[in-house]
Amino acid sequence: MDSDKFITDDYWQLIKYNYDQIKHAELKASIIVSIYSIFLTIAYTVDILDEENVYSWSFEDKLIYFKILALLPGIFFTVRSFIACISCFLPRLKISAKPSPLFFGDVQKNWPSISNYSNELINVMDDDDEYKVHLSQMAYVTGTIADTKFKFVGNGIRYLVKSVVFFLIFFILVYI
């Protein structure tokens, strides 16, 4: 019996690990958004985005086309980075798992009364094999969520780097 308890502890450790990875991905997405806000704050504070530099472009200047060519990809990658970060916070998964009394999202949908829920939870907890099935489902779903979030964060970081490069090129061209 002790070895079975130990095995279910392993399931719970895996589920906890997956939840920790989910939190780390969301933290990274928050940092990416914060970096953009810092860049915008610096740009306004240093007067890079003031009226003189932004609104007074002359199309007679040949450099204007290079400036626009550097600015547009920067804006594009910034938007893509924001979309990736938002997708990290709100992932859309297409996973179908049988309803489980261990999933908080399934509780209200599938067991509207306390007595039904209590009976189902007791049945699952008393049947070791069924309990392990529910735990393995939970580990799979949380692992899939963590993986999806990290893919979005990875894309967000790549787009952040690309946008920074293009904005640096733009700022260099503005001050030439």
VOPAGU-2260 file (C-alpha; in pm, 1 decimal, decimal comma):
REM VOPAGU-2260
SITE   aa  ch    i         X         Y         Z
SITE  MET   A    0       0,0       0,0       0,0
SITE  ASP   A    1     285,0     240,2      76,3
SITE  SER   A    2     431,6     190,0    -270,9
SITE  ASP   A    3      94,5     283,6    -428,3
SITE  LYS   A    4      86,7     602,7    -220,7
SITE  PHE   A    5     440,1     676,7    -337,0
SITE  ILE   A    6     339,8     625,6    -700,7
SITE  THR   A    7      47,2     866,2    -672,6
SITE  ASP   A    8     283,1    1115,1    -509,2
SITE  ASP   A    9     491,8    1093,0    -826,5
SITE  TYR   A   10     184,0    1182,2   -1030,7
SITE  TRP   A   11     117,2    1482,1    -809,0
SITE  GLN   A   12     482,2    1590,6    -835,0
SITE  LEU   A   13     457,0    1576,4   -1213,6
SITE  ILE   A   14     135,1    1777,9   -1209,0
SITE  LYS   A   15     296,8    2034,0    -975,8
SITE  TYR   A   16     599,3    2053,9   -1205,8
SITE  ASN   A   17     369,3    2120,7   -1502,5
SITE  TYR   A   18     187,1    2395,2   -1310,8
SITE  ASP   A   19     522,3    2551,4   -1221,8
SITE  GLN   A   20     617,5    2550,0   -1590,3
SITE  ILE   A   21     285,3    2715,4   -1674,8
SITE  LYS   A   22     361,4    2990,6   -1422,1
SITE  HIS   A   23     713,2    3036,9   -1563,8
SITE  ALA   A   24     577,3    3072,9   -1918,2
SITE  GLU   A   25     323,9    3331,9   -1805,0
SITE  LEU   A   26     594,5    3520,5   -1615,7
SITE  LYS   A   27     810,5    3531,2   -1927,8
SITE  ALA   A   28     516,7    3658,4   -2134,1
SITE  SER   A   29     460,6    3932,4   -1873,8
SITE  ILE   A   30     827,2    4029,0   -1890,9
SITE  ILE   A   31     809,4    4059,4   -2270,4
SITE  VAL   A   32     512,2    4295,8   -2244,0
SITE  SER   A   33     696,8    4491,7   -1972,4
SITE  ILE   A   34    1003,0    4525,2   -2194,9
SITE  TYR   A   35     789,4    4680,3   -2467,5
SITE  SER   A   36     638,1    4924,5   -2218,8
SITE  ILE   A   37     988,1    5021,1   -2102,2
SITE  PHE   A   38    1095,6    5077,9   -2464,0
SITE  LEU   A   39     793,1    5299,7   -2530,0
SITE  THR   A   40     853,8    5494,7   -2209,7
SITE  ILE   A   41    1217,4    5551,4   -2304,1
SITE  ALA   A   42    1120,2    5648,9   -2659,5
SITE  TYR   A   43     878,9    5915,0   -2531,0
SITE  THR   A   44    1112,8    6034,0   -2256,4
SITE  VAL   A   45    1412,3    6072,2   -2488,6
SITE  ASP   A   46    1189,2    6241,9   -2749,1
SITE  ILE   A   47    1241,0    5975,5   -3014,7
SITE  LEU   A   48     865,7    5963,1   -3069,0
SITE  ASP   A   49     802,7    6335,7   -3040,3
SITE  GLU   A   50     635,2    6550,1   -3305,7
SITE  GLU   A   51     961,1    6666,3   -3462,1
SITE  ASN   A   52    1086,3    6316,2   -3532,1
SITE  VAL   A   53     765,0    6135,1   -3615,8
SITE  TYR   A   54     526,8    6374,6   -3785,6
SITE  SER   A   55     764,6    6589,6   -3983,9
SITE  TRP   A   56     892,1    6336,0   -4232,1
SITE  SER   A   57     963,9    6470,7   -4574,7
SITE  PHE   A   58     918,5    6236,6   -4867,0
SITE  GLU   A   59    1172,1    6444,8   -5058,8
SITE  ASP   A   60    1438,4    6293,8   -4835,3
SITE  LYS   A   61    1564,0    5969,9   -4989,2
SITE  LEU   A   62    1625,9    5814,9   -4645,7
SITE  ILE   A   63    1255,2    5824,3   -4564,0
SITE  TYR   A   64    1194,5    5505,2   -4758,8
SITE  PHE   A   65    1465,3    5323,2   -4564,1
SITE  LYS   A   66    1318,6    5458,1   -4241,7
SITE  ILE   A   67     975,8    5326,0   -4335,4
SITE  LEU   A   68    1125,3    4993,3   -4445,3
SITE  ALA   A   69    1287,7    4963,3   -4102,2
SITE  LEU   A   70     980,8    5082,3   -3910,6
SITE  LEU   A   71     713,5    4860,4   -4067,5
SITE  PRO   A   72     876,6    4524,2   -3982,5
SITE  GLY   A   73     941,5    4654,3   -3630,9
SITE  ILE   A   74     572,1    4730,8   -3587,8
SITE  PHE   A   75     477,0    4397,2   -3746,6
SITE  PHE   A   76     700,8    4196,4   -3512,4
SITE  THR   A   77     580,3    4397,6   -3212,7
SITE  VAL   A   78     219,5    4311,3   -3292,6
SITE  ARG   A   79     312,7    3945,3   -3346,4
SITE  SER   A   80     497,5    3941,6   -3013,8
SITE  PHE   A   81     196,6    4086,2   -2831,6
SITE  ILE   A   82     -31,4    3830,3   -2996,3
SITE  ALA   A   83     202,7    3549,6   -2888,9
SITE  CYS   A   84     209,9    3680,0   -2530,3
SITE  ILE   A   85    -167,8    3714,0   -2514,4
SITE  SER   A   86    -200,3    3364,4   -2659,1
SITE  CYS   A   87      25,7    3243,6   -2379,7
SITE  PHE   A   88    -218,0    3378,1   -2123,4
SITE  LEU   A   89    -522,6    3245,1   -2309,6
SITE  PRO   A   90    -422,3    2923,9   -2488,1
SITE  ARG   A   91    -686,9    2744,4   -2689,5
SITE  LEU   A   92    -645,9    2370,9   -2652,0
SITE  LYS   A   93    -830,2    2097,5   -2832,3
SITE  ILE   A   94    -797,4    1823,7   -2575,2
SITE  SER   A   95   -1083,5    1597,4   -2490,0
SITE  ALA   A   96   -1051,8    1411,5   -2165,2
SITE  LYS   A   97   -1322,6    1243,3   -1970,9
SITE  PRO   A   98   -1467,5    1457,9   -1693,3
SITE  SER   A   99   -1273,0    1426,6   -1370,9
SITE  PRO   A  100   -1363,9    1531,9   -1017,8
SITE  LEU   A  101    -998,0    1633,5    -981,1
SITE  PHE   A  102   -1023,2    1908,0   -1247,6
SITE  PHE   A  103   -1168,0    2229,1   -1107,9
SITE  GLY   A  104   -1313,7    2316,9   -1448,1
SITE  ASP   A  105   -1508,3    1991,0   -1465,6
SITE  VAL   A  106   -1662,2    2008,6   -1118,9
SITE  GLN   A  107   -1944,5    2257,0   -1176,6
SITE  LYS   A  108   -2015,2    2140,5   -1532,6
SITE  ASN   A  109   -2049,9    1771,5   -1453,9
SITE  TRP   A  110   -2152,2    1756,9   -1087,4
SITE  PRO   A  111   -2389,7    2044,8   -1011,6
SITE  SER   A  112   -2479,5    1911,1    -667,3
SITE  ILE   A  113   -2241,5    1855,1    -379,0
SITE  SER   A  114   -2370,5    1504,8    -311,0
SITE  ASN   A  115   -2312,6    1389,1    -671,9
SITE  TYR   A  116   -1964,9    1536,7    -668,2
SITE  SER   A  117   -1880,1    1387,3    -329,7
SITE  ASN   A  118   -1992,0    1041,4    -438,8
SITE  GLU   A  119   -1790,9    1058,9    -760,9
SITE  LEU   A  120   -1480,6    1188,2    -583,0
SITE  ILE   A  121   -1500,2     914,4    -318,9
SITE  ASN   A  122   -1543,1     649,3    -590,4
SITE  VAL   A  123   -1242,0     776,5    -782,9
SITE  MET   A  124   -1024,3     810,1    -472,5
SITE  ASP   A  125   -1114,2     460,1    -348,5
SITE  ASP   A  126   -1034,0     290,0    -680,4
SITE  ASP   A  127    -654,1     309,8    -718,2
SITE  ASP   A  128    -654,3     228,1   -1089,1
SITE  GLU   A  129    -924,0     484,6   -1166,6
SITE  TYR   A  130    -744,9     740,8    -948,6
SITE  LYS   A  131    -423,3     687,0   -1146,5
SITE  VAL   A  132    -614,4     727,2   -1473,1
SITE  HIS   A  133    -750,2    1063,2   -1357,2
SITE  LEU   A  134    -406,8    1172,7   -1234,8
SITE  SER   A  135    -242,8    1071,5   -1561,9
SITE  GLN   A  136    -507,9    1268,6   -1754,2
SITE  MET   A  137    -437,8    1567,1   -1535,0
SITE  ALA   A  138     -62,6    1532,7   -1593,5
SITE  TYR   A  139    -119,4    1509,4   -1968,8
SITE  VAL   A  140    -345,2    1814,0   -1984,0
SITE  THR   A  141    -120,6    2031,3   -1765,0
SITE  GLY   A  142     185,0    1918,8   -1961,0
SITE  THR   A  143      13,9    2007,4   -2288,1
SITE  ILE   A  144     -84,2    2348,4   -2152,0
SITE  ALA   A  145     274,2    2413,8   -2036,9
SITE  ASP   A  146     413,9    2307,9   -2374,4
SITE  THR   A  147     167,7    2528,6   -2562,9
SITE  LYS   A  148     244,5    2828,4   -2342,5
SITE  PHE   A  149     620,1    2783,5   -2387,2
SITE  LYS   A  150     578,7    2769,8   -2765,2
SITE  PHE   A  151     392,4    3101,6   -2754,5
SITE  VAL   A  152     656,5    3254,0   -2525,3
SITE  GLY   A  153     934,5    3132,1   -2754,2
SITE  ASN   A  154     762,5    3300,9   -3047,3
SITE  GLY   A  155     712,7    3615,0   -2838,9
SITE  ILE   A  156    1084,0    3628,7   -2755,9
SITE  ARG   A  157    1187,5    3574,2   -3119,3
SITE  TYR   A  158     951,9    3849,8   -3234,4
SITE  LEU   A  159    1078,1    4078,1   -2956,3
SITE  VAL   A  160    1437,4    4038,2   -3073,5
SITE  LYS   A  161    1340,7    4099,6   -3436,4
SITE  SER   A  162    1136,8    4408,0   -3349,6
SITE  VAL   A  163    1419,3    4551,0   -3138,1
SITE  VAL   A  164    1664,2    4504,6   -3426,4
SITE  PHE   A  165    1433,5    4681,1   -3671,7
SITE  PHE   A  166    1355,4    4962,5   -3427,3
SITE  LEU   A  167    1726,9    5014,1   -3362,1
SITE  ILE   A  168    1785,0    5039,0   -3736,1
SITE  PHE   A  169    1495,7    5285,7   -3756,5
SITE  PHE   A  170    1630,0    5499,7   -3470,4
SITE  ILE   A  171    1976,1    5503,2   -3627,8
SITE  LEU   A  172    1826,7    5613,9   -3958,9
SITE  VAL   A  173    1620,2    5885,2   -3787,5
SITE  TYR   A  174    1930,4    6040,4   -3633,2
SITE  ILE   A  175    2160,8    6015,6   -3937,3
